[in-house]
Amino acid sequence: MHWPVPAGVLRPFVPRPLEIDEHEGTSWIGLVPFGMHDVALRGTPSLPWLSAFPEMNLRVYVRYQDRPGVWFISLDAARWPAVWVARRFVHLPYFLATMRITVVGERIRYASVRTGRGEVAFEATYWPTGGAMESKKRSLDHFLTERYALFSRDSRDRLWTVDIHHRPWLLQSAAAEIHRNTVAIAQGLPPTTDRPLLHYSHRQDVVTWLPRLVGPAGRCEE
C-alpha cells in the first residue's frame, strides 16, 4: 500500500546523507504487510516456529550516492527473536506485535497491534484483482518495488547498508478494505486515509547479505 507524501514531510524521518527519492517529482511512503516463511541462515535448516511469522513495515524510498534503496521508519514482527536479532545486528527499528493472517480463498485478513503501543495498529482485508506481471522500467511500479538495498543507522549514528537479491517482482493489481490503519499517524506522519495505490504479490524469494558500514549518518533533520 502506497501513499504520496511530500519529501519535506518525510525529511525529519530520514537522516543525512540519504536523499529522499522521488518519481516524477513525488515521494512515497509504503505500508507492506506480508508473511515470512523458511527464514534461515545459509546452510542451516529453517525452524517451524522461528522461521515463519507475520511482518509489516512502514518504509520510505531513498538514495545514497545515486544508489536507490529503502529506509524503514518501523517494522513490526510477531517473533521476539527476529525483533532482537534485527535490532542488534542489522540496526533496524523492529517492534514486537501481536499479528494474525487469515486466508479465505484469495482474500487475506491481516491484523497487527504493536505490543505496548496499541495505537500503532493495522487491520485490513485485501485480495488480487488481476494477472501477475513484471513492472516496466522507469514506471512508478518499478520505482516502488525494484530496490536492492536497505539502509539503517546504529546507536553511534553510523550508516549501514544491506544488499538484497531477488527476481523481479511479479505484481498484481489489488483491492482492499482497510478496517483500521494508525501505523503512520501514530509515529508522527500524516494520516494515510486517502485511497492507497495497491499491489499484491503471491510470493517472493529473497537473499540478503551481511550489513556493511557506509559511514557517518548524522541526525534526522527537523
C-alpha positions as CSV (number, residue, x, y, z in Angstrom):
1,M,0.0,0.0,0.0
2,H,1.5,3.3,-1.0
3,W,0.6,7.0,-0.5
4,P,2.2,10.1,-2.0
5,V,3.8,12.3,0.7
6,P,5.8,15.5,0.2
7,A,9.6,15.0,0.6
8,G,9.7,17.9,3.1
9,V,7.3,15.9,5.4
10,L,9.5,12.8,5.2
11,R,12.8,14.7,5.8
12,P,12.7,14.6,9.6
13,F,12.4,10.8,9.5
14,V,15.4,10.2,7.2
15,P,19.0,11.0,8.2
16,R,21.6,12.6,6.1
17,P,23.4,11.7,3.9
18,L,20.4,9.8,2.4
19,E,18.3,11.7,-0.1
20,I,14.6,11.1,-0.3
21,D,13.9,9.5,-3.7
22,E,11.1,10.8,-5.9
23,H,9.3,9.5,-9.0
24,E,8.4,12.4,-11.4
25,G,8.6,14.8,-8.5
26,T,6.6,12.8,-5.9
27,S,7.9,10.9,-2.9
28,W,6.0,8.0,-1.4
29,I,5.6,6.0,1.8
30,G,4.7,2.3,1.7
31,L,3.0,0.1,4.2
32,V,3.8,-3.5,3.4
33,P,2.1,-6.4,5.3
34,F,3.3,-9.9,4.5
35,G,4.2,-13.3,5.9
36,M,7.7,-14.6,6.3
37,H,8.5,-18.3,5.6
38,D,11.6,-20.5,5.7
39,V,13.8,-17.8,7.2
40,A,17.2,-19.2,7.9
41,L,20.9,-18.5,7.7
42,R,22.6,-20.1,4.7
43,G,23.5,-23.7,5.2
44,T,21.1,-24.1,8.2
45,P,17.6,-25.5,8.2
46,S,14.5,-23.4,8.9
47,L,12.7,-24.0,12.1
48,P,8.9,-24.1,12.2
49,W,8.2,-21.5,14.9
50,L,11.2,-19.3,14.4
51,S,11.2,-19.3,10.6
52,A,7.6,-18.4,9.8
53,F,5.8,-15.3,11.1
54,P,3.9,-12.2,10.1
55,E,5.8,-9.0,9.5
56,M,4.9,-5.5,8.4
57,N,7.0,-2.4,7.5
58,L,6.5,1.3,7.0
59,R,9.0,2.5,4.5
60,V,10.4,5.5,2.6
61,Y,12.3,5.4,-0.7
62,V,15.8,6.9,-0.6
63,R,19.1,7.2,-2.5
64,Y,22.7,7.2,-1.3
65,Q,25.1,8.4,-3.9
66,D,22.7,7.5,-6.7
67,R,22.1,4.1,-5.3
68,P,18.3,3.5,-4.7
69,G,17.2,1.8,-1.5
70,V,14.7,1.7,1.3
71,W,14.7,3.4,4.7
72,F,12.4,1.8,7.3
73,I,10.5,4.1,9.7
74,S,9.4,1.0,11.6
75,L,9.0,-2.8,11.3
76,D,6.6,-5.0,13.3
77,A,7.1,-8.7,13.7
78,A,5.3,-11.4,15.7
79,R,8.5,-13.2,16.9
80,W,10.7,-11.6,19.5
81,P,13.9,-13.5,18.4
82,A,13.5,-11.9,15.0
83,V,13.0,-8.5,16.6
84,W,16.0,-8.9,18.8
85,V,18.3,-10.1,16.1
86,A,17.3,-7.4,13.6
87,R,17.7,-4.6,16.2
88,R,21.0,-5.9,17.5
89,F,22.8,-6.9,14.3
90,V,21.1,-5.0,11.4
91,H,20.2,-1.8,13.4
92,L,16.6,-1.8,12.2
93,P,13.7,-0.3,14.2
94,Y,11.8,-3.6,14.8
95,F,9.0,-3.9,17.3
96,L,7.2,-6.9,18.7
97,A,3.5,-7.0,17.8
98,T,0.5,-9.3,18.0
99,M,-0.3,-10.3,14.4
100,R,-2.7,-12.6,12.6
101,I,-3.0,-13.6,9.0
102,T,-6.3,-15.4,7.9
103,V,-6.6,-16.6,4.4
104,V,-10.1,-17.4,2.9
105,G,-9.9,-18.2,-0.8
106,E,-8.0,-15.3,-2.4
107,R,-8.9,-12.9,0.4
108,I,-6.3,-12.2,3.1
109,R,-7.4,-10.8,6.5
110,Y,-4.4,-9.1,8.2
111,A,-4.3,-7.7,11.7
112,S,-1.4,-6.2,13.7
113,V,-1.2,-4.4,17.1
114,R,2.2,-3.3,18.4
115,T,2.9,-4.6,21.9
116,G,2.8,-1.9,24.5
117,R,1.7,0.7,21.9
118,G,-1.8,-0.3,20.9
119,E,-2.3,2.9,18.9
120,V,0.1,1.5,16.3
121,A,-2.4,-0.8,14.6
122,F,-3.4,-2.1,11.2
123,E,-6.3,-4.3,10.1
124,A,-7.4,-4.9,6.5
125,T,-8.8,-7.4,4.1
126,Y,-7.1,-7.5,0.7
127,W,-7.0,-9.6,-2.5
128,P,-5.6,-9.7,-6.0
129,T,-7.7,-8.5,-8.9
130,G,-5.6,-9.0,-12.0
131,G,-2.9,-11.2,-13.5
132,A,0.7,-11.2,-12.4
133,M,3.3,-9.3,-14.4
134,E,6.7,-7.6,-14.1
135,S,6.8,-3.8,-13.9
136,K,8.2,-1.8,-16.7
137,K,11.5,0.1,-16.1
138,R,11.1,3.8,-15.1
139,S,7.4,3.1,-14.2
140,L,6.0,4.0,-10.8
141,D,5.5,0.3,-10.0
142,H,9.2,-0.3,-10.8
143,F,10.3,2.6,-8.6
144,L,8.3,1.4,-5.6
145,T,9.3,-2.3,-5.7
146,E,12.6,-2.9,-7.5
147,R,15.0,-1.9,-4.8
148,Y,18.0,-4.0,-3.8
149,A,19.4,-2.2,-0.8
150,L,18.2,-1.2,2.6
151,F,19.8,1.4,4.9
152,S,19.9,1.6,8.7
153,R,21.5,3.7,11.5
154,D,23.1,2.4,14.7
155,S,23.2,3.9,18.1
156,R,26.5,5.6,17.3
157,D,24.9,7.4,14.3
158,R,26.7,5.3,11.7
159,L,25.0,4.4,8.4
160,W,24.8,0.8,7.4
161,T,23.6,-0.9,4.2
162,V,22.4,-4.5,3.4
163,D,22.4,-5.8,-0.1
164,I,19.3,-7.7,-1.3
165,H,18.8,-10.0,-4.2
166,H,15.6,-11.4,-5.7
167,R,14.0,-11.9,-9.1
168,P,11.8,-9.0,-10.4
169,W,8.5,-8.8,-8.5
170,L,5.5,-10.4,-10.1
171,L,2.8,-7.8,-9.3
172,Q,-0.9,-8.0,-9.5
173,S,-3.5,-5.2,-9.2
174,A,-5.3,-5.4,-5.9
175,A,-8.3,-4.2,-3.9
176,A,-8.5,-3.7,-0.1
177,E,-11.0,-3.0,2.7
178,I,-8.9,-1.1,5.3
179,H,-10.7,-1.5,8.7
180,R,-8.0,0.3,10.8
181,N,-4.7,1.9,10.0
182,T,-2.9,4.1,12.5
183,V,0.6,3.0,11.8
184,A,1.8,6.2,10.1
185,I,-0.1,8.8,12.2
186,A,0.8,7.2,15.5
187,Q,4.5,7.6,14.6
188,G,4.3,11.3,13.6
189,L,3.4,11.0,9.9
190,P,0.3,12.4,8.2
191,P,-2.7,10.1,8.3
192,T,-2.9,7.6,5.5
193,T,-6.6,7.9,5.0
194,D,-6.8,8.6,1.2
195,R,-7.2,5.6,-1.1
196,P,-3.8,4.0,-1.5
197,L,-2.0,2.7,-4.5
198,L,-2.2,-1.1,-4.2
199,H,-0.1,-4.0,-5.4
200,Y,-0.3,-7.7,-4.5
201,S,2.4,-10.4,-4.9
202,H,1.8,-14.1,-4.0
203,R,5.5,-14.9,-3.3
204,Q,9.0,-13.6,-3.5
205,D,12.2,-15.5,-2.6
206,V,14.8,-13.2,-1.2
207,V,18.5,-13.5,-0.3
208,T,20.3,-10.9,1.8
209,W,24.0,-10.3,2.7
210,L,25.5,-9.2,6.0
211,P,25.3,-5.5,6.8
212,R,28.2,-3.2,5.6
213,L,29.3,0.0,7.3
214,V,28.8,3.0,5.0
215,G,30.0,5.9,7.2
216,P,28.6,8.6,9.5
217,A,24.8,9.1,9.3
218,G,24.1,12.2,11.2
219,R,20.8,13.0,12.9
220,C,17.5,13.4,11.2
221,E,16.7,17.0,10.3
222,E,13.7,18.8,11.8
